[in-house]
Amino acid sequence: MGRHDIERRNRRKLTLTLVLAVVGALVAGIAWFTVDRLRDTSTAKCADPAVLNVVAAPDIAPVVDQVARGLNPSDENTCYRVEMIVSDPAHTADQLSAPNPVNPPTVWIPDSSVWLRRAREKGAAQVPESGSSIASSPVVMALAEPAAKQRNWPEKQLNWSDVIGAGGADLNVGMVDPSADAVGVSALIAVRSVTALTSDPAANNVAVLRKLSPNAASGSSELFAKTGTTAAGPPINAFPTSERALLDNNAKRKDEQLVAVYAEPAAPSLDYPYAVLPSPDNVAVAAAKFRTALLSQNVRDVLSSNGLRFPDGRVPGYPPSDNRTIVRKLNPVAAPGTAQLDQVLNTWAGISKASRIQAVLDVSGSMNGVIPGSGKTRMQVTLEASEGGIKLMNPRTKLGIWVFSAELDGDKDYREVLPVLPLTESLPNGALDKLRGIKATPTGRTGLYDTALAAYTSARQNWEPGRLNLVLILTDGKNDDDGRGINREALLAELGKMQDPNRPLPIVFIGIGPDVDVEELNAMSRATGGQTFSTADPTKINEIFFSALSRVISGKP
């Protein structure tokens, strides 16, 4: 079966030392062992060998070991000693980010360049921004073979949309924690790319992440253990993992075969960067020589026996007889940059964070306006978008709804429709029916300033620790109350008085239609550390609403 048969007869066996090291790495996060190619140091050229300290991720450690042991000891390139630590990349990133890291390595080979960027972001300035890729492994969605056959595989080549989209509604899909595993980061980016092709990208991205979050695990090994008939509890049908790990599973668990489903657009690959840290000249030279050895064509069988690809995405060795993976060249997709990495991680973190949201909906007369070509009023599309957003919120979120126009409740421009309650309490008791029953007033004006101040004051008085607290206001106009209420200058002054850096409370505005005064909304949102989202085209309310919701969920309004 070529490289995909982990049990192939001519596979090089790891030494007992390496096996123990890898097991130790998985259990304790770190393990030491030495690969010493200096069988004869009596000659002058090897009298003072350089010591090359290498920290390698568990996936790539067997390759590093086998290449080091295969070097010719009579060649001058072997006039160095390799001491390797097998360590989880997240653990190494934390160690290197410490103020004074102890015994930093000469070479670090994590499974993804993501970890180089994470380490640098945490303060590890000595870690390079990139390194030469010495191998690659696509990030795939592992799908239980019975579920794949139900979706007409192998006749049909499956995509991630078959798993995380509507066609995968019956699947119990797992997820790897992206803060601890680069596979999870790649999966988040793949999900965003796949949902970007749908009619409501932001909404569908959040919906998929909501589906994945209940089955999040710290590592792939947990998810592999939850597949098949031997799983404790409901089995996981699908989850993101590396192609290498999937091949290893299929070789060891003949009764629990998994099919590799490749994303389109492709997910960022695991690229195994060879990152050289500052070191003395002789050690740096040894590091360069060892990198050359790892990149030589002679490592084909080593990569094949470990289920890995060449750095350029080619499959080494012979094509497998198993059709559960793709054997053609798959061009690797680069790891995300720091900005994109922060964005997807913040969104994921926010998925599990409950909020306290005071939502305020404009019901002034202009909301009765019909949107050209839609047959719906601004009020109708606003309520539809609001309902869709509520369904995506964490069930523990607390939500209250006000409506506003002018003099809705005596002298007040606002009125409470739904008190602030957990969704687990309000949804079973008719919250959506109350939302659907909201009507715009026939000729009402827009008492925006007084309403914003009242909503903000209420939210400030009821601020809750441990939650993302915010005021969310949807409007299609600007303040218009015939000068009866507070003016802008006084409003901004009052908002400024209520700011507390230890108790953040942003206002997020969603402006709909051509009559919105964006400058007015920006002034209020900026005064509270919030943000304004607006569109002159009311037909785009879903896009704007869910973009705002995604920011709210990520904890960065």
Secondary structure by P-SEA (a helix, b strand, c coil): cccccccccccccccaaaaaaaaaaaaccbbbbbbccccccccccccbbbbbbbbbcccaaaaaaaaaaacccccccccbbbbbbbccaaaaaaaaacccccccccccccccaaaaaaaaaaccccccccccccbbbbbbbbccaaaaaaaccccccccccccccccccccccccccccccaaaaaaaaaaaaaacccccaaaaaaaaaaaacccccccaaaaaaacccccccccccbbbbcaaaaaaaaaccccbbbbbbbbcccccccccccccccccaaaaaaaaaaaaaaacccaaaaaaaacccccccccccccccccccccccccccccccaaaaaaaaaaaaaccbbbbcbbbbbbccccccccccccccaaaaaaaaaaaaaaaccccbbbbbbbbccccccccccccccccccccccccccaaaaaaacccccccccccaaaaaaaaaaaaaacccccbbbbbbbbccccccccccccaaaaaaaaaaaccccbbbbbbbbbcccccaaaaaaaaaaaacbbbbbbccccaaaaaaaaaaaaaaaccc
